[in-house]
Amino acid sequence: MAVDYGAVGRYIEDLRLAKHIPRQRLADDLGWSQKTLQRIAQGQVDMKLSQFIHLLSYLTAEPEEVQGLVEGHTWSFDQVDGHIINAGATGDTQQLESIQAELTAAAKDEYLPWMKSEIMTCEIMLCELRSDSDGARQAANRLFRQFANYEQWTAFDFRVVSRVVSYVPYAELQGTFKGHSLNTRALGWTNLDDQSDAVLDSFYIGLLDSAVDSGEVHNVLEASDLIRKRVVLWSNYYFRMYKRLCEAIEEYLTGDQKRAVQMKDDLLASVSGFIPEGIFRRDHDGIEQLWRSIQQLAPAK
């Protein structure tokens, strides 16, 4: 039976990149040369079955490899991430500290990059819950720069990054989308899982926050333009609210400021008409705070 070594090579290379395993490390661990691994990736090597199984076994670690991360059970990174998000959402600092400690201990024995990411995610959430904005910003930037060094991002990586975008300097974020259309999902990290729309919502909104923090009007207009041009389902009320907000922001920065304020006020009034006050309060306050920052950036008229 003929074997498509090109397809095999691409599959193996995708696994390596998804694991964030440098080719040099893989070569050292397997006792192979980097040149051989490069030729395998290009489909130029007729591997023996034993070699293929050995390589595949190295690259396809299952969740069962990681024991006892939380309460003595075995968890995949998705399960651990779910525990972290739930703990952060409920303000459970004790649970976050427990997960962080167990991940730190497990990471000493396993080469699983997602553990390091989740350890830092715990740190960021703990800082936020303790109102330590400087600590959260420092941890978020360490996390982002870790991902910036990877050859490519997985869907899980992008999900983690989307949570810290607002903390990262805008100039650094531009490298993740310059020259690409996020909406076409042409990049590997935009081919996400079932949470893709919510993750992308978070990325775009964080991008706007970072642009405002940069203090540069042209950055705000760029981020605003990206948000306005993104096509979303009619049912995505949350992101459509931000699309309308960006229309008001652009009007304030480039047109009639009085009209822009009215656009913003009308938006908040319309949203508060069908979302309970207790649920909308945090977003309402956040938008008003963002608007005050926009007013400080606007050129005098």
C-alpha positions, 0 to 999 in steps of 0.5 A: 500500500502506497504511503503519502509521506508528505501528509505524514510529515505535515501531520507530525509537524503539526503535532510538534508545533501544537505541543510547542516542542522545539525541533532541537529538543525533539532531536535531543530526546529521540537521539535523531538529527534536526536534519532528519526531522526536517526531512520527515516534515517535508515528506522525504523520509521513508520511516520504518514502522517502529520509528513512526510509532516511537515519534508518534508516541512522543508527540501524542501525550494524552491527559492520562499522563498527568495525574492528580492535578485537582483532588486526585483526579486526572484532568485535561487542559480543558478541564483544568482551564474550566476549574480556573475560570469558575474559581475566578468568576466566583472569586474563590482565591483559595481554589485558585491558589490550590490549583496553582500550587498543584500545577506548579508541582506537576510541571516539575515532572512533565513537559506540558507547556499549557501548565505554565500558561495556566499557572500564570493565568491563576496568578493574573486572576489572583492579582485581579481579585486582590485589586493588584492591577500592577501585578496583574499587568506584569503577569499578563505581559509575561504570559503574552511574551511566552506565547509570542515566542511560539512558532504558531498558536493553537486554539487553546493558546489563543483562548488564553491570550484573549483574556490578557489582551487588554494588559498588553501594549498595543504595539506588541499586539499589532504583530498578531493581526497586521497583514491578516484578516481576522474575520477570514479565519485564515490563521491557524489560531482563528480556527477555534473550537465551539467557543470561537465567537466568544473568544474572538469577542474577548480578543477584539474588545481587549484590543480596543482597551489596549489601543486606548491605553496607548494614548494614540488616536490612530491606534484607537481608530484602527482597533475600532475599525477592526471591531466595526468590520467584524461580521457577527450573528444578529444574536451576538448582542454583546459584540454588536453593542461594541460595534455601535460604541465604536461608531460613537468613538470614531464620531467623537475622535473625528467628527461631531463630539456632541452627536457622539456623546448622544450616540453613546448615551442612546446606546447605553439606554437601549441596552439597559432597557432589556438587560437587567441592571445588576447584570449590565452594571459592570459593562455600563461602568466599564464603557463609561470609564472607557469613554472618559479615556476617549474624551482625554485623547480627543483633539481640542475643538 
